[in-house]
Amino acid sequence: MTKFTSFSSRVIWMPIDNVDTDQIIPARFLKTVSKEGLGDQLFYDWRYDAQGQPRADFVLNHPLAKGVQILLTGDNFGCGSSREHAPWALTQFGFRAVISTSFADIFKQNALKNSLLPIVVSSDVHDLLSQMVAENPFLKLRVDLASQRLMLPSGQGIKFPVDPFAKHCLLEGIDELDYVLQQEAAIAAYESEGGSPLNTLA
Amino acid sequence: MNTPRTIVEKIWDAHIVSEREGAPALLYIDLQLVHEVTSPQAFDGLRARGVKVRRPDRTFGTVDHSTPTLTRLLPIADPIAAAQVSRLESNCREFGIPFFDFQHQNQGVVHVIGPENGLTQPGMTVVCGDSHTATHGAFGALAFGIGTSEVEMVLASQCLLQRPSQSFRVQVDGGLGAGVSAKDIILALIARIGVGGGTGCVFEFGGSAIRALSMDERMTVCNMSIEAGARAGLMAPDNVTYEYLAGRQYAPKGAAWDQALARWRQLPTDEGAIYNREISIDAGGLEPMITFGTNPGMGMPISGVVPDPAGVADAAERDALIKALKYMDLEPGKPLAGKPVQVVFIGSCTNGRIADLRAAAGVLKGRKVNPGVRMLVVPGSQPVKRQAEAEGLDRIFRDAGAEWREAGCSMCIAMNGDQLQPGQYSVSTSNRNFEGRQGKGGRTFLASPLTAAASAVAGAVADVRTLA
């Protein structure tokens, strides 16, 4: 895994609560056996009309969305299906951070494993940010994971919470499965003590 | 005296492999179920690392999401779906994982076959790359939906990194009225606390109304825990659980059964255990529920009217309601009952079990599906299908004018060709009414099998209690 470094980016503001993963990537695109090509399908049914033409009124089709790395969105982002295709599609589009007041649990875990940073802010801060972006679409924010701060152009830093283990893995580029596999001895010890007797091969 | 513990704490404590400072606990997983959609990239990951599946004997595969339900004949017509199905088959063969293939006599929806074959047992930790894994909580198992990276982690290590969740007691007491079922309990809970109301929590359902449910009904309740955002949802095992499990293929037998039973009886939450959150629901006060919007929290009693955005104080909530009603093309202040529908879907991991088919058939017996409605009945598994046929339920459905299908996820996720056309309305016994969930542009009303069957007869959203 590559190390998560700090970055600055413009922000796309998508003022919708409870965005579910079926919207982030519709189920019909999940028949793939690879992780590739999902960026083009991101928010497909909101992004394109029935003829496959971009809808002019959707934020990701705005010229300013090109190259943007931060998505500012409503409450409870990523609810519904557990599909990891959602963060795969978001990162392939170019996003590196999503800012919301809350995230669905499975989406949050999936995002962190793909170097997509879910940033939780208070509703006051969320209101402030959405207002700032609405007033100045060219506004750039800096995301600094090491200090857990969202830096405003004024220099003001907004602290955000991150699970300390996830932070460590992101900053150091540690793959969580590698970390788990290093605990082979503990896993073997647990197994030798018994546990449940299920055996699907029986 | 030991500190009183909840059932979740007991299962958690029994599965800790290691706990390191500053890191999530490493939790041992007793059973992983894999299906074709969320596993191919995980198996690729194993190959890239040169790692084997650690415990193929605690892993089980089947195909359900992208498989056709019109026929069990091969080849599968959709070449992309066919490739995904055959990929799981080859992955299971390569890694030595037991597998119910497309034509297997026990094939079915992953959350139907786990319990049906006795794979799901009380006190276990169960995972699957599918958010409806909470279904298995009906047995007193701690069951999480996980992403593909975590599928790979569990395949490789049989462990998952987890932080503890908050405990959330859902107490449901009293008797359900006529026409009200398990689906209405869970839809009522989600309508009350919202789609994010359970985030960070594990629900523990209990109370006299829960105890009175069959295993099939209990699975319906636990299944939709994710629709309130909960990490998992479970219930204490009891004699209903043990009677269901006894004699199933993978359930313990003989002396092993007695030992397991003694262990399982220790699982229910201790007197005096503390929950982080609690809520009470009066089962006697529930009506059949139906959703009107584009998330499962946008639900109401069937006698209700579509809410008016003008009456919603919170701006974000108001906007969400306006957006939902626009997509659904519904007028505020009007009842849903009587709204014409074009499709009725009975099936899914929520309501595709034999109890659900019996309930629907009970309504359809001696009646006809309205000519304006296409009704699909999709059993959750091949054994459910055979059982229904042995009871003559298939004849009731066919005689009424419904389509009797093969087992699969079908129109719940619309990956296999079973889908709504743009603009169509369905009453569906599935779990999600998100935009386009049942087909691009389709509009879904979530409800129980009783309500769905009544609506099929009426040709419109209908209250089973007043069906002519």
Interface residues (C-beta under 8 A of the other chain):
Chain A: P15 I16 D17 N18 D20 D22 Q23 P26 A27 R28 L30 K31 T32 V33 S34 K35 D45 A50 G74 D75 N76 C79 G80 S81 S82 R83 E84 S102 A104 D105 I106 Q109 N110 K113 N114 D163 P164 F165 H168 E176 L177 Y179 V180 L181 Q183 A186 I187 Y190 E191 G195 S196 P197 L198 N199 T200 L201 A202
Chain B: H15 V17 S18 G22 A23 P24 L26 Y28 D30 L31 V37 T38 P40 Q41 D44 G45 R49 V51 R54 P56 D57 R58 T59 F60 H65 S66 D78 I80 A81 A83 Q84 R87 P98 L119 Q121 G123 M124 G129 D130 S131 G145 I146 G147 T148 S149 E150 E152 M153 A156 S157 Q158 C159 L161 R163 V195 G196 T199 G200 I226 E227 G229 R231 Y250 P252 A256 A260 N295 G297 A316 E317 D319 A320 K323 I413 A414 M415 P422 R432 F434 E435 G436 R437 K440 G441
